[in-house]
Amino acid sequence: MELSIDRLTKHYGSKIAVDCVSATLKPGVYGLLGANGAGKTTLMRMLCAILESTSGEVFLNGKDIVAMGADYRNVLGYLPQDFGYYPGYTAMEFLLYISALKGIPRNIAKKRAAELLEEVGLGEAANQKVKTFSGGMKQRVGIAQALLNNPEILILDEPTAGLDPKERVRFRNLLSDCAGDKIIVLSTHIVSDIEAVADEVLLMKKGKFVLQGSVPDLIKKAEGKVWELAVPQEETRKWQAGSTVANLRHEGSQVVLRIISEHMPAETAVPCEASLEDLYLYYFPTEQEGVS
């Protein structure tokens, strides 16, 4: 199975949201990483064939996904950033409703829905109304509905938003379990989630893929750019204003800053081992991009 993105572009008037991106995706987990407005959601909506591109195509095994129509939707699972639900439905009723929309026979749908609710930790809440759920529980219902048809292609836009650390671990384990034969595209701001599950990372900036590769390969690109520097507490704000500070911690009367910089920021700075988060901050020292 192969999902091929060929020079995909989306304009909103004079604004370019996605700028001629190309990639070939095979079974595995792809982490789509970028600041707000980098074009991630726009790209994912085009991968789901629910947003028309300005130019370029997406092909599944050589077939245009738009021309495939229902055949493509049958192999697709999608969790949008803000998924809609009917608050008066119970979790089970909602999943059965989505199953009907997807053409899944009711006897199969009921068994599948029950299995998925257990997998996302909502088995005991299956007959509770979704409107009574916390934000994290609603998000878990969204994850379950995306998996109902056992999709070959799974597109997840900010799936861990609203999940607590324990729920995020459960989600990552679920993703790893079903990743073997699926193409999974996962967008999130939580870099540790990408680091934990992604086989490959697509780093997106201003509508383009600026980096693509495995987590270890990308981390290498941040090597030599991460430093620790101990400064007096009164100098902390000055360094935060003039540098990209990834982290700080207090040690006695001093503050130890983790600084992302091309060059040694001071003679007393010590080089550090880089992480994916360091690479992210190197490319996105601020979070202001534009169209999402």
C-alpha positions as CSV (number, residue, x, y, z in Angstrom):
1,M,0.0,0.0,0.0
2,E,1.3,3.5,-0.9
3,L,-0.2,6.9,-0.5
4,S,1.5,9.4,-2.8
5,I,1.3,13.1,-2.3
6,D,2.2,14.9,-5.5
7,R,2.9,18.7,-5.5
8,L,-0.1,19.3,-3.3
9,T,-1.0,23.0,-3.0
10,K,-3.8,25.0,-1.4
11,H,-4.3,28.7,-1.7
12,Y,-6.7,30.9,0.2
13,G,-6.8,34.0,-1.9
14,S,-3.2,35.3,-1.9
15,K,-2.3,33.2,1.1
16,I,-0.5,29.9,0.5
17,A,-1.5,27.4,3.2
18,V,0.1,24.3,1.6
19,D,2.9,25.0,-0.8
20,C,3.6,22.2,-3.4
21,V,4.4,19.4,-0.9
22,S,5.3,15.9,-2.1
23,A,5.9,12.7,-0.1
24,T,5.4,8.9,-0.4
25,L,3.8,7.3,2.6
26,K,3.8,3.5,3.2
27,P,2.5,1.5,6.2
28,G,3.8,3.1,9.4
29,V,3.3,6.1,11.7
30,Y,4.1,9.5,10.3
31,G,4.3,12.4,12.8
32,L,3.3,15.8,11.3
33,L,5.0,18.4,13.3
34,G,4.7,22.2,13.0
35,A,3.6,25.4,14.6
36,N,0.1,26.8,14.6
37,G,-0.6,27.9,11.0
38,A,2.1,25.7,9.4
39,G,-0.6,24.1,7.1
40,K,-1.0,20.8,8.9
41,T,-4.8,20.8,9.2
42,T,-5.2,22.0,5.6
43,L,-2.9,19.2,4.4
44,M,-4.8,16.6,6.4
45,R,-8.1,17.7,5.1
46,M,-6.8,17.3,1.6
47,L,-5.5,13.9,2.4
48,C,-9.0,13.0,3.5
49,A,-10.4,14.3,0.2
50,I,-12.8,16.7,2.1
51,L,-11.0,19.8,1.0
52,E,-10.3,20.5,-2.7
53,S,-6.6,21.3,-3.5
54,T,-5.7,24.3,-5.7
55,S,-3.3,22.0,-7.6
56,G,-1.6,18.7,-7.2
57,E,-3.0,15.2,-6.4
58,V,-3.0,12.4,-3.9
59,F,-2.9,8.8,-5.1
60,L,-3.6,5.6,-3.3
61,N,-1.8,2.8,-5.0
62,G,-1.7,4.9,-8.2
63,K,-5.4,5.9,-8.1
64,D,-6.5,9.5,-7.5
65,I,-8.3,9.6,-4.1
66,V,-10.9,12.2,-5.3
67,A,-11.8,10.0,-8.3
68,M,-12.0,6.9,-6.0
69,G,-14.9,8.6,-4.0
70,A,-16.6,6.1,-1.7
71,D,-13.9,3.4,-2.3
72,Y,-11.4,5.7,-0.7
73,R,-13.7,6.7,2.2
74,N,-14.2,3.0,2.9
75,V,-10.5,2.6,3.8
76,L,-10.1,5.9,5.6
77,G,-10.4,6.8,9.3
78,Y,-10.4,10.5,10.3
79,L,-10.3,12.4,13.5
80,P,-10.6,16.1,12.9
81,Q,-9.2,18.6,15.3
82,D,-12.8,19.5,16.5
83,F,-14.9,16.5,15.8
84,G,-18.7,16.8,16.0
85,Y,-20.9,14.6,18.1
86,Y,-24.5,14.4,19.2
87,P,-24.5,15.2,23.0
88,G,-27.8,13.3,23.6
89,Y,-26.4,10.1,22.3
90,T,-24.6,7.6,24.5
91,A,-21.1,6.6,23.5
92,M,-22.4,3.3,22.1
93,E,-25.3,5.0,20.2
94,F,-22.9,7.5,18.7
95,L,-20.5,4.8,17.4
96,L,-23.4,2.8,16.0
97,Y,-24.6,6.0,14.2
98,I,-21.2,6.6,12.7
99,S,-21.0,2.9,11.8
100,A,-24.3,3.2,9.9
101,L,-22.9,6.2,8.0
102,K,-19.9,4.1,7.1
103,G,-22.1,1.3,5.9
104,I,-20.9,-1.2,8.6
105,P,-23.6,-3.9,9.2
106,R,-25.2,-3.4,12.6
107,N,-24.2,-6.9,14.0
108,I,-20.6,-6.2,13.1
109,A,-20.8,-2.6,14.3
110,K,-22.1,-3.4,17.7
111,K,-19.2,-5.9,18.4
112,R,-16.6,-3.5,17.0
113,A,-17.9,-0.5,18.9
114,A,-17.8,-2.5,22.2
115,E,-14.3,-3.6,21.5
116,L,-13.1,-0.1,20.7
117,L,-14.8,1.5,23.7
118,E,-12.9,-1.0,25.9
119,E,-9.6,-0.2,24.1
120,V,-10.0,3.5,24.7
121,G,-10.9,2.9,28.3
122,L,-14.7,3.7,28.0
123,G,-16.1,0.3,28.3
124,E,-17.9,1.1,31.6
125,A,-19.2,4.4,30.2
126,A,-20.6,2.9,26.9
127,N,-24.2,3.7,27.9
128,Q,-23.5,7.2,29.3
129,K,-24.4,10.3,27.3
130,V,-21.5,11.9,25.6
131,K,-22.6,15.4,26.9
132,T,-21.7,14.2,30.4
133,F,-18.1,13.2,29.4
134,S,-15.0,15.2,30.2
135,G,-13.0,16.7,27.3
136,G,-10.5,13.7,27.4
137,M,-13.4,11.2,27.3
138,K,-15.0,12.9,24.3
139,Q,-11.6,12.8,22.6
140,R,-11.4,9.1,23.2
141,V,-14.8,8.6,21.6
142,G,-13.4,10.5,18.6
143,I,-10.5,8.1,18.4
144,A,-12.8,5.2,18.6
145,Q,-15.0,6.4,15.8
146,A,-12.0,6.9,13.5
147,L,-11.1,3.2,14.0
148,L,-14.6,1.8,13.5
149,N,-14.1,0.6,9.9
150,N,-10.6,-0.8,10.7
151,P,-9.2,1.7,8.2
152,E,-6.1,1.2,6.1
153,I,-5.3,4.9,6.3
154,L,-5.8,6.8,9.6
155,I,-5.6,10.6,9.7
156,L,-5.5,12.0,13.2
157,D,-5.5,15.8,13.8
158,E,-4.4,16.6,17.4
159,P,-5.8,13.3,18.8
160,T,-4.1,13.7,22.2
161,A,-5.6,17.2,22.8
162,G,-7.4,17.1,26.2
163,L,-5.9,13.7,27.2
164,D,-4.1,13.4,30.5
165,P,-0.7,11.7,30.6
166,K,-2.2,8.3,31.4
167,E,-4.7,8.6,28.6
168,R,-1.9,9.7,26.2
169,V,0.1,6.5,27.0
170,R,-3.0,4.4,26.4
171,F,-3.5,6.1,23.0
172,R,0.1,5.7,22.0
173,N,-0.1,2.0,22.9
174,L,-3.3,1.6,20.9
175,L,-1.7,3.3,17.9
176,S,1.4,1.1,18.1
177,D,-0.8,-2.0,18.2
178,C,-2.7,-1.1,15.0
179,A,0.2,0.5,13.1
180,G,1.7,-2.6,11.4
181,D,-0.4,-2.6,8.2
182,K,-1.8,0.9,8.3
183,I,-0.7,4.3,7.0
184,I,-1.1,6.6,10.0
185,V,-0.6,10.4,9.9
186,L,-0.6,12.0,13.3
187,S,-0.5,15.7,13.9
188,T,0.1,17.0,17.4
189,H,1.9,19.8,19.3
190,I,3.0,17.3,22.0
191,V,6.4,16.5,20.7
192,S,6.9,13.6,23.2
193,D,3.9,11.8,21.5
194,I,5.6,12.0,18.1
195,E,8.9,11.0,19.6
196,A,7.3,7.9,21.2
197,V,5.3,6.5,18.2
198,A,6.4,8.0,14.9
199,D,8.4,5.9,12.4
200,E,9.0,9.1,10.4
201,V,8.6,12.8,11.1
202,L,7.4,15.4,8.6
203,L,8.4,18.9,9.9
204,M,6.1,21.5,8.3
205,K,6.8,25.2,8.2
206,K,4.9,27.9,6.2
207,G,3.2,25.2,4.1
208,K,6.3,23.3,3.1
209,F,8.0,20.2,4.4
210,V,11.3,21.5,5.6
211,L,12.6,18.2,7.1
212,Q,11.6,14.6,6.7
213,G,13.2,11.6,8.4
214,S,13.3,9.3,11.4
215,V,13.4,10.7,14.9
216,P,17.1,9.8,15.5
217,D,18.1,11.3,12.1
218,L,16.2,14.5,12.8
219,I,17.6,14.9,16.3
220,K,21.1,14.7,14.8
221,K,20.3,18.0,13.0
222,A,20.0,19.7,16.4
223,E,23.3,18.4,17.7
224,G,25.7,21.2,18.5
225,K,22.9,23.7,18.9
226,V,21.8,22.9,22.5
227,W,23.5,24.4,25.5
228,E,23.1,24.7,29.3
229,L,24.1,28.0,30.9
230,A,24.0,28.9,34.6
231,V,23.2,32.6,35.2
232,P,22.3,34.7,38.2
233,Q,18.5,34.8,38.7
234,E,18.3,38.5,37.9
235,E,19.7,37.8,34.4
236,T,17.1,35.2,33.5
237,R,14.6,37.6,31.7
238,K,17.4,39.1,29.7
239,W,18.4,35.7,28.3
240,Q,14.8,34.7,27.7
241,A,14.2,37.9,25.7
242,G,17.3,37.5,23.6
243,S,17.6,33.7,23.1
244,T,15.5,30.6,22.5
245,V,15.2,29.1,26.0
246,A,13.8,25.5,26.0
247,N,13.8,25.0,29.8
248,L,15.1,26.5,33.0
249,R,15.7,25.1,36.5
250,H,16.8,26.7,39.8
251,E,19.9,25.6,41.4
252,G,20.6,27.6,44.6
253,S,21.1,31.2,43.7
254,Q,21.5,30.5,40.0
255,V,19.2,29.5,37.2
256,V,20.3,26.9,34.6
257,L,19.0,27.7,31.1
258,R,18.7,25.2,28.3
259,I,19.4,27.4,25.2
260,I,18.9,26.6,21.5
261,S,21.6,28.4,19.6
262,E,23.8,28.0,16.5
263,H,26.7,29.3,18.5
264,M,27.9,28.9,22.1
265,P,25.9,31.6,23.9
266,A,28.6,32.3,26.5
267,E,32.0,31.0,27.4
268,T,30.6,29.1,30.4
269,A,27.9,27.3,28.4
270,V,28.1,23.5,28.2
271,P,26.9,21.5,25.2
272,C,24.0,19.1,25.7
273,E,22.5,16.1,24.1
274,A,19.7,17.2,21.7
275,S,16.1,16.0,21.7
276,L,13.2,16.3,19.1
277,E,11.8,19.1,21.2
278,D,15.1,21.0,20.8
279,L,14.9,20.5,17.0
280,Y,11.3,21.8,17.0
281,L,12.3,24.9,19.0
282,Y,15.2,25.5,16.6
283,Y,12.9,25.7,13.7
284,F,10.0,27.3,15.5
285,P,11.4,29.8,18.1
286,T,8.0,31.5,18.0
287,E,4.6,29.9,17.4
288,Q,3.3,32.4,14.8
289,E,2.8,31.1,11.3
290,G,-0.5,32.0,9.7
291,V,-3.1,29.7,8.1
292,S,-3.5,26.3,9.7
